[in-house]
C-alpha cells in the first residue's frame, strides 16, 4: 500500500511540475516578442511603463529624475530612489560600453528585469529546500515547481520583462523571508537585522511596499517576541526616516504624492482582484485544498508551530490590510497582488511538508488536479493569440516615428511611447505623468496652463491626437491648426497654419 502511495505521489508531482513549468513556455514565447538584440522592439509591456523609460533616459543623460509634474514637460517619476539608481546605472553602463543609442534603453532595462526574475526564482527555490528553515525540506522537484508558480506565473507575466520596480521589490521581500526564517528563532537578532535590510531595499524600490515588514512584525507579535519586535520596528523606522530626512523637496513631494490627485475606484479594485483570481487560480485552488486537508488532520495550534505556515498567514493578513485596499488606486494593476501570490505559495510549501509527514491520501490528487489546471490555463492563453497585439503595437509605433520625423517641430503627440525622446525628435519630450488628467480635472495649477496653454500660445507646430478631438484639446481651441488629410498611425494630425 505504501509503495502505491509513493508511486501515486511521484506521478502527481511530475504532473504538477509539468503544469508549473508550462508557464515557462509562455514566458519564453513572450520574451521573443518583446526583446530582440538584432532590432529595437517598440512595445509597451506594462501600464505607464513609459514613465520609467523616460526616467531612465533622464538618468542616462545625468538629468534630475524627480521633477515637478506641474512644470514643463509635465512628467513625473513616482517610484523610490533605489529602483532608478540600479536600473539607471546598469543601463548607462551598458549603453556606454557598447556605444548604443537611447532607443536601446527599453531593451536593456527589460533584460535587467528578466535577470532579476531568474535570481528571484533561485532564491525562492533555496528558501524551500533550506534545511535550516525546514528540518524535512521539500524535494528539489517540488521546490522548483513551487518557485515556478511564482516567477513564471501568468500573474507575473509581462512584469518580468518590463522596466518597473515590482520584480526587484518582490525579490528583496523574498530575501527578507529567507534570511528571517533561516535565523529564527536560534539567532533571531541576526535574522531581524537582515530582514530589516531587505525590507528597506524593497521599500526603496517602491514606497508602497510595507507589507513584508508588517507581516514579519505580526509574526513576532504572535510569537510574543516583544524585544525582537521593538528592534525590528526601530530599524525600519530609522531607515525610512533617514531616507526621508535627506530627501530633497521634489523627491519628498513625489514620494509622498504631495499636491497631486489620488483617486480611488471601486471598478479598479474589482478589476485588479478579478485579474489576480484569474491569473493565480491554480495557486488559489491548491492553497484552499492544502488548508482544508491540514485543518482536517491537524489542530490549528499544531499548524501554528510551522514557521512557513505562520508567516504565510501573517503575510496574507498584512496584504489584506494594506495592499488590497491600495489596489483600488487609479493607476494600480494586478502587480499589487504579487505578495499575496508569494504568501500563498509559502503556505503551500509548509502545508505540503506537513501533509507528507502525515502521509495524506489527498495530497497526490490535489497536486495532479492543479498541474492539469495549470496546463489548461496556459493552453487557453496560447489559443487566444493575444501576443499578436505586441507586433501590431510595434508597427504602430514605427509608423508614428516615421510620421513624426516628417512634421514641423515642436510636436505634441498624445501617445506616451511616441512621446519618448528617441521617437519624438522635438527638443522637449512631453511624456505626461500618468495622473496628468486627474490633476487637470482637480484644477491644480500647471506652468503655462498645461498642454492646452502651450497649444493656445502657439508653442507646438504640430499636434497629433486621437481623431475624436475635433475642435479643442485640453481646453485649447484648435482653430489655429489645419487638420491634415493624411493621418498618422490612426491619429489625427493638426499642423499650425503659420508653421
C-alpha positions in Angstrom: 0.0 0.0 0.0 2.8 2.4 0.9 4.6 1.7 -2.4 1.3 2.5 -4.2 1.0 5.8 -2.3 4.6 6.7 -3.1 4.1 5.9 -6.8 1.0 8.0 -7.0 2.7 10.9 -5.2 5.7 10.7 -7.6 3.4 10.7 -10.7 1.3 13.6 -9.3 4.5 15.5 -8.6 5.6 15.1 -12.1 2.3 16.2 -13.4 2.3 19.2 -11.0 5.8 20.1 -12.3 4.7 19.9 -15.9 1.9 22.2 -15.1 4.0 24.7 -13.2 6.7 24.8 -15.9 4.2 25.1 -18.7 4.1 28.8 -17.8 7.8 29.0 -18.6 7.0 28.2 -22.2 4.5 31.1 -22.3 7.1 33.4 -20.7 9.8 32.4 -23.2 7.3 32.9 -26.1 6.5 36.4 -24.7 10.2 37.3 -24.3 10.9 36.6 -28.0 8.2 39.1 -28.9 9.4 41.8 -26.5 13.2 41.5 -26.6 15.5 41.3 -29.6 19.2 42.1 -29.9 19.0 42.5 -33.7 16.3 45.2 -33.8 14.6 47.5 -31.4 11.1 46.4 -30.3 8.9 49.4 -29.8 6.4 47.9 -27.4 4.9 48.6 -24.0 4.9 45.7 -21.5 3.0 47.3 -18.6 0.8 50.2 -17.8 2.6 53.6 -18.0 6.0 51.9 -18.4 6.9 54.9 -20.5 7.2 57.0 -17.3 10.0 54.7 -16.1 11.6 54.6 -19.6 11.7 58.4 -19.7 13.2 58.5 -16.1 15.9 56.1 -17.3 16.6 58.4 -20.3 17.0 61.3 -17.8 19.3 59.2 -15.6 21.5 58.3 -18.6 21.8 61.9 -19.6 22.5 63.0 -16.0 19.3 65.0 -15.7 17.2 65.2 -12.5 14.9 62.1 -12.3 12.5 63.7 -9.9 10.7 66.8 -11.3 7.5 68.7 -10.6 4.7 67.1 -12.7 3.1 70.5 -12.9 6.1 72.1 -14.6 7.1 71.7 -18.2 7.3 68.9 -19.5 4.6 67.7 -17.0 6.3 64.3 -16.4 6.9 62.5 -13.1 8.9 59.7 -11.6 6.8 58.3 -8.8 8.9 55.3 -7.6 11.6 55.3 -5.0 15.2 56.1 -5.4 16.8 52.6 -5.4 14.9 51.5 -8.5 16.1 54.4 -10.6 19.6 54.1 -9.3 20.0 50.4 -10.0 18.3 50.3 -13.4 19.7 53.7 -14.5 23.3 52.7 -13.5 23.1 49.4 -15.3 21.5 50.9 -18.4 24.1 53.7 -18.5 27.0 51.2 -18.1 25.8 49.0 -21.0 25.0 52.0 -23.3 28.4 53.4 -22.7 30.2 50.1 -23.0 28.6 49.1 -26.3 28.1 52.7 -27.7 24.4 52.2 -28.1 21.7 54.8 -28.9 18.9 55.8 -26.5 16.4 53.6 -28.3 18.0 50.6 -26.7 17.1 51.8 -23.2 13.9 49.7 -23.1 15.6 46.5 -24.2 18.4 46.8 -21.7 16.0 47.6 -18.8 13.8 44.7 -19.7 16.8 42.4 -19.7 17.6 43.6 -16.2 14.1 42.6 -15.1 14.5 39.2 -16.6 17.8 38.6 -14.8 16.2 39.7 -11.6 13.3 37.2 -12.2 15.9 34.5 -12.7 17.6 35.4 -9.4 14.3 35.5 -7.7 13.5 32.0 -8.9 16.8 30.7 -7.5 16.3 32.5 -4.1 12.8 31.1 -3.7 14.0 27.6 -4.6 16.7 27.9 -2.0 14.1 29.0 0.6 12.1 25.9 0.1 15.0 23.4 0.3 16.9 25.1 3.1 17.3 22.6 5.9 18.0 25.4 8.4 14.4 26.5 7.7 12.8 23.1 7.2 14.0 20.1 9.1 12.3 18.0 6.5 13.0 20.1 3.4 10.9 19.7 0.3 12.3 17.7 -2.6 14.1 19.6 -5.4 11.3 18.9 -7.9 8.6 20.2 -5.6 10.7 23.3 -4.6 11.4 24.0 -8.3 7.8 23.7 -9.2 6.5 25.9 -6.3 9.1 28.6 -7.2 7.9 28.4 -10.9 4.3 29.0 -9.7 5.5 32.4 -8.6 8.1 33.6 -11.0 6.8 32.1 -14.2 3.1 32.5 -13.4 0.6 34.4 -15.7 0.2 36.9 -12.8 3.9 37.9 -13.1 3.6 37.6 -16.9 5.0 40.6 -18.7 6.0 42.2 -15.4 9.1 40.0 -15.6 10.2 41.9 -18.8 9.1 45.4 -18.0 11.0 48.4 -16.7 9.3 48.8 -13.4 10.4 48.2 -9.7 7.9 45.4 -8.9 10.1 42.4 -9.6 13.1 43.8 -7.8 11.0 44.7 -4.8 9.4 41.2 -4.8 12.9 39.7 -4.9 14.0 41.7 -1.9 10.9 40.8 0.0 11.6 37.1 -0.5 15.2 37.6 0.5 13.9 39.1 3.8 11.8 36.0 4.4 14.7 33.7 3.6 17.1 35.4 6.0 14.5 35.8 8.7 13.3 32.2 8.7 16.9 31.0 8.3 17.9 32.5 11.7 14.6 32.4 13.6 14.5 31.5 16.5 18.0 30.4 17.2 19.8 33.5 16.0 16.8 35.9 15.8 18.8 39.1 16.1 20.8 38.3 13.0 17.6 37.4 11.2 16.0 40.7 12.2 18.9 42.8 11.0 18.9 41.0 7.6 15.1 41.1 7.3 15.1 44.9 8.0 17.9 45.4 5.4 16.0 43.6 2.7 12.6 45.1 3.6 14.2 48.6 3.4 15.6 47.8 -0.1 12.1 46.7 -1.2 10.6 49.9 0.1 13.4 51.8 -1.6 12.2 50.4 -4.9 8.5 51.2 -4.3 7.3 53.2 -1.3 4.0 51.3 -1.0 6.0 48.1 -0.2 5.4 47.9 3.5 3.5 44.6 3.6 6.6 42.4 4.3 7.7 44.4 7.4 4.1 44.3 8.7 3.9 40.6 8.1 7.2 40.0 10.0 6.0 42.3 12.7 2.8 40.3 13.1 4.8 37.1 13.2 7.0 38.4 16.0 3.9 39.7 17.8 2.1 36.3 17.7 5.3 34.6 18.9 5.4 37.1 21.8 8.9 38.3 20.9 8.5 41.8 22.2 12.2 42.8 22.2 12.7 41.5 18.7 9.6 43.3 17.5 10.7 46.6 19.0 14.2 46.3 17.4 12.7 45.4 14.0 10.3 48.3 14.2 13.0 50.6 15.3 15.3 49.5 12.4 12.5 50.0 9.8 11.6 53.4 11.3 15.2 54.5 11.3 15.9 53.5 7.7 12.7 55.1 6.4 13.3 58.2 8.5 16.9 58.7 7.3 15.8 58.4 3.7 13.0 61.0 4.2 15.3 63.3 6.2 17.9 63.5 3.4 15.4 63.6 0.6 15.3 66.9 -1.4 12.0 68.7 -1.6 10.9 67.4 -5.0 11.8 63.8 -4.2 9.8 64.1 -1.0 6.8 65.5 -2.7 6.9 62.9 -5.4 7.5 60.0 -2.9 4.5 61.0 -0.8 2.3 62.1 -3.7 2.0 65.7 -2.2 0.0 68.2 -4.2 -1.3 65.7 -6.7 -4.6 64.0 -7.2 -5.0 60.5 -5.8 -8.2 58.9 -6.8 -9.6 55.5 -5.7 -12.1 53.5 -7.7 -14.3 50.5 -6.8 -14.1 49.5 -10.5 -10.3 49.4 -10.4 -10.4 47.4 -7.2 -12.7 44.8 -8.7 -10.8 44.6 -12.0 -7.4 44.1 -10.2 -8.9 41.5 -7.9 -10.6 39.7 -10.7 -7.4 39.6 -12.7 -5.5 38.3 -9.7 -8.0 35.5 -9.2 -7.9 34.5 -12.9 -4.2 34.5 -13.3 -3.4 32.9 -9.9 -6.4 30.5 -10.0 -4.3 27.2 -9.8 -2.4 28.6 -6.8 -5.6 29.8 -5.1 -7.2 26.4 -5.6 -4.2 24.5 -4.3 -3.9 26.8 -1.3 -7.5 26.1 -0.3 -7.1 22.3 -0.9 -4.0 22.2 1.3 -5.6 24.3 4.0 -8.6 22.1 4.1 -6.5 18.9 4.4 -4.4 20.4 7.1 -7.4 21.5 9.2 -8.9 18.1 8.7 -5.8 16.2 10.0 -4.2 18.7 12.4 -5.2 21.2 15.0 -4.7 24.9 14.5 -2.2 25.0 17.4 0.0 22.4 15.7 -0.1 24.2 12.4 0.8 27.5 14.1 4.1 25.9 15.1 5.3 25.7 11.5 7.1 29.0 10.7 6.4 28.9 7.0 2.6 28.5 7.5 2.7 31.0 10.3 4.4 33.7 8.3 2.2 32.9 5.3 -0.9 33.7 7.3 0.6 36.8 8.8 1.6 37.9 5.3 -1.9 37.4 3.8 -3.3 39.3 6.7 -0.9 42.2 6.1 -1.6 42.1 2.4 -5.4 42.2 3.0 -5.0 45.2 5.4 -2.6 47.2 3.2 -2.2 46.2 -0.4 -5.8 45.0 -1.1 -7.3 48.4 -0.3 -4.5 50.3 -2.1 -5.2 48.2 -5.3 -8.3 50.4 -5.8 -5.9 53.4 -6.6 -6.4 54.7 -10.1 -3.3 53.6 -12.0 -2.7 50.4 -10.0 -2.8 47.0 -11.5 -2.6 43.3 -10.5 1.0 43.8 -9.5 -0.4 44.9 -6.2 -1.1 41.2 -5.5 2.3 39.7 -6.2 2.9 39.3 -2.4 -0.4 37.6 -2.0 0.8 35.0 -4.6 4.1 34.5 -2.7 2.5 34.1 0.7 0.0 31.6 -0.7 2.9 29.6 -2.2 4.8 29.9 1.0 1.8 28.4 2.9 1.5 25.7 0.3 5.2 24.8 0.8 4.7 24.5 4.5 1.5 22.6 4.0 2.9 20.1 1.6 5.7 19.4 4.0 3.2 18.7 6.8 1.0 16.5 4.7 3.9 14.4 3.6 4.7 13.7 7.3 1.0 12.8 7.7 1.0 10.6 4.6 -2.1 12.4 3.4 -4.0 10.4 0.8 -5.5 13.5 -0.8 -2.2 15.3 -1.5 -1.4 13.4 -4.7 -4.9 14.2 -6.1 -4.6 17.9 -5.3 -1.2 18.2 -7.0 -2.3 16.3 -10.1 -5.5 18.4 -10.3 -3.6 21.7 -10.1 -1.0 20.5 -12.5 -3.7 19.8 -15.2 -5.3 23.1 -14.4 -2.1 25.0 -15.0 -1.5 23.3 -18.3 -5.1 24.0 -19.4 -4.9 27.7 -18.4 -1.6 28.2 -20.3 -3.1 26.4 -23.3 -6.0 28.8 -23.3 -3.7 31.8 -23.2 -1.8 30.4 -26.3 -5.1 29.8 -28.1 -6.3 33.3 -27.6 -3.3 34.6 -29.5 -3.1 37.9 -27.6 0.6 38.0 -28.2 -0.1 39.3 -31.8 -1.1 42.7 -30.3 2.6 43.3 -29.5 3.6 43.0 -33.1 0.8 45.4 -34.0 1.9 47.8 -31.3 5.4 47.7 -32.6 4.3 48.5 -36.1 2.1 51.3 -34.9 5.0 53.0 -33.0 7.3 52.6 -36.1 4.7 54.3 -38.2 4.4 57.1 -35.6 8.2 57.5 -35.5 8.3 57.8 -39.3 5.5 60.3 -39.3 6.9 62.5 -36.6 10.2 62.9 -38.5 8.3 64.4 -41.4 6.4 67.1 -39.4 7.4 70.5 -38.2 8.6 70.6 -34.6 7.9 71.1 -31.7 5.4 68.2 -31.8 2.9 67.1 -29.2 1.8 63.5 -29.6 -0.9 62.0 -27.5 0.8 58.7 -27.2 3.1 58.0 -24.2 5.6 55.8 -26.1 5.7 58.0 -29.2 6.5 61.0 -26.9 9.7 59.4 -25.7 12.9 61.3 -26.8 14.1 58.5 -29.2 10.8 58.6 -31.1 9.8 62.2 -31.0 12.6 64.4 -32.4 11.3 67.6 -30.6 13.6 69.5 -28.2 11.3 68.7 -25.2 9.6 65.4 -24.6 6.2 65.7 -23.1 5.8 62.2 -21.6 2.8 63.2 -19.4 2.6 61.9 -15.9 0.0 59.1 -15.5 -2.2 61.3 -13.4 -1.9 64.4 -15.5 -5.5 64.4 -16.5 -6.6 63.8 -12.9 -4.6 66.8 -11.8 -6.1 68.9 -14.6 -9.6 67.9 -13.5 -8.7 68.8 -9.9 -7.9 72.3 -11.2 -4.3 72.2 -10.0 -2.0 74.9 -11.3 0.2 74.0 -14.2 3.1 76.0 -15.7 1.7 77.8 -18.8 -1.6 76.2 -18.1 -0.5 72.7 -19.2 -0.6 71.3 -22.8 -3.7 73.3 -23.6 -2.0 76.5 -22.6 1.0 75.8 -24.8 -1.2 75.0 -27.7 -3.0 78.3 -27.3 0.3 80.2 -27.1 1.4 78.6 -30.4 4.3 76.6 -28.9 3.5 73.5 -30.8 3.8 73.5 -34.6 2.1 70.0 -34.8 -0.4 68.3 -32.6 -1.1 64.6 -33.1 -4.1 63.5 -31.2 -7.0 60.9 -31.4 -9.5 61.6 -34.1 -12.4 62.2 -31.7 -10.8 65.6 -30.8 -12.0 67.9 -33.5 -12.5 71.4 -32.1 -10.3 71.6 -29.0 -7.8 69.6 -26.8 -7.1 70.1 -23.1 -9.3 73.2 -23.2 -7.5 74.8 -26.1 -9.3 75.5 -29.4 -7.6 74.2 -32.5 -8.7 77.0 -34.8 -5.0 78.0 -35.4 -4.4 74.5 -36.8 -5.3 72.8 -40.0 -6.3 69.1 -40.0 -4.2 67.2 -42.4 -5.7 64.8 -44.9 -3.1 62.2 -44.1 -3.4 60.7 -40.7 -0.5 59.3 -38.6 -0.9 55.6 -37.5 -4.6 56.3 -36.9 -4.1 59.6 -35.1 -5.3 63.0 -36.5 -2.6 65.4 -37.5 -3.1 69.1 -36.8 -0.5 71.4 -38.3 -0.3 75.1 -37.2 -1.1 77.3 -40.2 1.9 79.5 -39.8 4.4 76.6 -39.4 
